[in-house]
């Protein structure tokens, strides 16, 4: 009994029949007449729509002077090859599907974070390189201790991908080693850049000058990421802002909140990142401390109770403090949102201006800055 060995490359038996016809200068009609079969049946065998049965193999062997076994072997080799190819395709499809359970692959491809490839192994290799792991199922030390709605909950796949994107961008940026004294001196004055909205684009360079790398990266859909603070190493802290809500008040408060995590020592070198989500209901004391510090930087020397509630007074106070009026309006909206003495969300909305257009398509760098 002969053993069928699958070939690395196989061809349908019809290809060999065509070769035999060419060698003899026969047409398919000629072969049909020799075999005593309908022309349609011969055509279907040649085009792979019909398999070669033992009876057909005997006929082909007699017609071409070969053994019937040769034609059956060719048919079986082709069937094995086709089955292997189908199995490989199924395995590749399964692997690609599994990758999508671990990471938001489609979003990552769409953003250009990883290349688009139909090969699951290549896709996984690119994803591992992006995430900074050797195997896709590895725990990420960078994300080991997640804090969202509960201390024991882990990041979602989209949040993991966003944080790794921020980290990857941050590694390409330049900054001096972190200077805590210089940062403490410079950060409270950053808010003055809010007066002219386009001055936001000066922030990356100014923060780099005190050792903080700023990354503005749009969140992945549904990830609910506002910002993050962490350290690349002992000398280089990173602050990230997503501009999930395209308003100057949200941008500035998120930025100052994340900077507060750095200056207050909440995000220490070697610790997992501090990530903020406005929907987090189990806030830690550190979050409240960062909120308090950010609020103090926003409107120096003015408590929430002292903030004016009419637009003309808001504009006047903003001018005195050299900040954009939208920052005060946003603070009052937030106070009302949390049950405090603020103003309704629909009031003075014209004071809130958009900022996302000042950055490239998905954030990362201000428009006009070199990549």
N, C-alpha and C positions, 0 to 999 in steps of 0.2 A: 504494500500500500504506500503510495507516494505521499510525502509531506509537503504541504503548501506553505511556503515561506513568504510573508508579506514583503512587498517591495517598497523601497524608499519612495519610488515614483512609479506609478502604474498608469496604464492607458486602457480605455474600454476596448473590448474585443473588436468592436466595429472598426477601430483604427487599423487593426491588422487585416481585417477583411478588405478594407479599402486598398491597402498596399497590394494585396493579392490580386485584386481586380485591375489595378493599374499595371502590375507586372504582366498580366495576361491580356491587357487591353479589352477587358470585359466591362460591360455595363451592369448595373444592378438588375436590369431585365434579363441579361444573359444568365446571371447567377440564379435568378428566380426560376428560369426554365431548366437549368441543370439540376437544381434541387427539387423541382416539381412543387415549388411553393408560390403563393401569391406574391406579387411584387411589393405589396404593402408590408407583408410579413418580413421580407428581406430588408426593406428600408428601415423598419422599426428595430431590427436586430443591429443593423449598422449604426443607427443613431442612438443605441443604448436604451431604447424604450421597451425592448423585449430581451429577456435573458436567453442565453444559449442552453437549451435543454440537451440531455443525452442524445435524443434523436437528431437534433440539429447538428450536434457535434459530429455525429457519424456522417451526416451528409456533407458537412464542410470538409471533414477529413478526406472523404472520397473525392470531392470536387477539386481539392487543392493538393492531394497527394501527401497528406499529413496524418498523424494519428488523431483519433477523436479526443484522446486525453489532453492533447495540447490545447484544444479549444476550451475544454472544460476547465483546465488549469488557468488559462487566461481569464475566463469568466470569474472563477473563484478568487484569483488574485485581485481582480478589479473590485469585486464585492468586499473583500477584506480591506482593501485600500480605502474604499468609499466609507466603510464602517469606521475605520480608524480616523478618517478625516472628520466624520460626523461626531465621533466621540471627543476628538480634540476641540472641535468647535463648541460642543456642549460644555466641556470642562473650562474652556476659555470664557464662555458666557457666564458660567457659574462663578468663576473667580472674579470677573468684573462686577457681578451682582454683589458678591460678598464685600468687595472693596467699598461699594456704595453704602453698605451698612455701617462701615467704620468711618468713612469720610465723605464729605459732600463733593464727590469727584466731578460731577457735572458743573457745579459752581466753580470749582478750582480750575477746570479746563477753560470755562467761559472767561474767567478773569485772566487767563494766561499764566497762572501760577505753576501749572504742570502741562506738558505737551499732550496733545490728543493722539492717542494711539489705539489701534484695535487689539493689540496684544496685551493680555492681562499681566504677564510677567513684567513687561516694560512699563506698564502703567503703575504697577505696584512699586517697582524700583524708583520711579520718579516721585511717587507719593512718599516713599520712605525717605528719600533725599530731602524732600520739602519739609517733612515733619522732623527730620533729624534723628531718625531711628534706623536700626539695621533690619528690623522686621516689623511689618505693619501692625502686628498684634501687641507689640511691646508697649508697656506703660511709658508715658512720656514724663521724665523727671521734671521737665519744665512745667508740667501741668499736674503734678502729683496730688496736690491738696486743694481741691476746688472749693470755692465758696460762692454759692448762689443763694437759693432759697433754703438751703440746709447745709451744715458743715460737712456732711458725709456724701453729698451729691457730687457726681463728676460732671465735667464739662460735656456739653453736647458735641457731636462731630463738627458742627459748623463753628462753634466757639473755639474748639481745638485748632481748626484750620485757620481761623482769623488770627488767633494769638501767634501761631507759628509764622503766618505771613508778616505780622508786625515784627516779630523777632528777626525774620530774615531780612526785612527792609532795614531794620535798625543796624544790623551788622554792616550794611553798606554805607552808613552815614559816618561822618567825621565829627568828633567833639573832643574837647580837652577832657582830662580826668575830672571827675565830679569835685566841685569846690563847694562845700556846704555853706561857708560864710558868704561866698559870692552869690550863691543861689538864694539864700535868705534875704540878701540885700536887693537882688534884682526882681524876684518874683512878684512882690507886692506892687511894683510899678508897671508890670506887663499889662495890666488892665487898661492903662491909658491908651494902648493901641486900639482899643475897641471904638474910640471916637470916630476914626476913619476906618471903615470896615476892611478896606483893602490892605491895611497895615497888618492884618493877621498873617500875611505872607512873610513878615519879618520874624515871626516867632521861632521857626526852626533854627535860624542862624543865631538869634539872641540866646536861646536856651542852650545851644551847642557851646556857646561861649562860657557857660557856667558848668558844663559837663553833663547836660541832660539832652538825650536824643528824642526829638519829637517825631512821631509817625502819625499821620492822618490817613486812616484806611477805612473806606466805606464798609459797613457790616455786610455779611452775607444775609440774604433774605431770611427773615424769621429767626435770626440768631439773638436778637435783643441785646446786642453789645453796645455799650455807651463809651467805655474807655477802659484803660488798664494801666497799671504801673508795675514795673519789675526791673531787675538788673540783669544786664548781659554778663557782667562779671563784677569784680570788687570795685571797679572804677567807673562804670558806665551804666547809669540808670536810664530807663526808657519810659516815656509817657506816651500813651496812644489815645487818640480821640477818633470816634467813628463818624461823627456828625449824623447819627441816626435820625435826629430831627434837625432839619435844615433851618436853624434859627441862631442868631448871634448869642442870645441869652443862654441857650442850651450848650453851645460850643464853649463859651467862656466858663460857665460853671463846671462843666465836665473837665475842662483843662485844669482849672484851678484845684478842683477836687483831687485829681490824679497827682498834681504837683504836691499837694498837701500830704498825700501818702508818702511821697519821697522825703519831704523835709521833716515830717513828724516821725520818720523812722518806722512807719508801718510796713513798707515794702523794703526789706533788708536784703543785701546780697545773699544769694543762695536760697532765698525763700520762694515759694510759688507766687505767681503774679496776683496782685489785688485787682479784681475785675468788678466793674460796677454794672448793675442791671436795675433799671428804675422799678421793675416789678418785684424786686427782692423784698419779701415781707419780714424776714428774720435778720434785720440789720445788726451788725456788731457795733460795739462801742467805737471801734476805729472808724467806721463809716460816719458815725455822728461827729467824731472829732474832725474828720476831713471836711465834712459839710460846714462845720462851724468855722474852720480856718478859711475855706473858700469864700464863705459869705463875708467874712471880715475883710478879705482882700478885695472883694467886689465893690463894696461901699464902705470905705474906711471910716471908722468912728461913728457910724450910724447903726443903731440897732433896728431890728425889724419893726418894732413898735413905732419908731420915729420916722419910718419911710412915709412920704406923702402919698395920698390916694387920689389926687387930681393931676391931670396931665401937665398943666402948666408948671406946677410945683415940682413934678418929676423931672421935667426938662431943665428947670432951674437948678435942681440938686445935681443932676447929671453934669451940667456945665461947671458947677463948683468943684465937683470931684473929678472932673476930666475923664468921664466914662460915657459910653453910649446910653441913652435913655432906655433902650431896650433891655439892658441888664437889670435895671430897677423894675421895669414892668414885668419881666420874667420872674423876678424874685417875688413880686406881689401875687402873680398868678400861682406860683408854687405854694405860697402861704395859704391861699384860698383853697388850693387843691388838698392840702393836708388838714383842713379844718381850722386854720388860723384866720387872723384878721387881715385878709389880703383883698384882692379885687377879682371879679369874675373873669374867667378865661377869655371871654370874647371882648374885653375892654382893652382899648389902646393897642390893638394888634398891629396897627400900622407902624408902631415903634420897633417891632421885631423884624430884622432884615435877614436875608439869606446869605450864607457864607460858603456853601458847598461848591459854587461855581469858581471859587478862587483856587481850587485844587484840581489836579488832573482827574481823569475819568473815575478812578476808584480811590482817590485820595493820594496818600503816600508823599507827595511833594507839591508845594505851591506851583501854580502855573508859571512858567517862565524860568523856573529853577532847573539846572542841569540834572539829568537822571543819574 
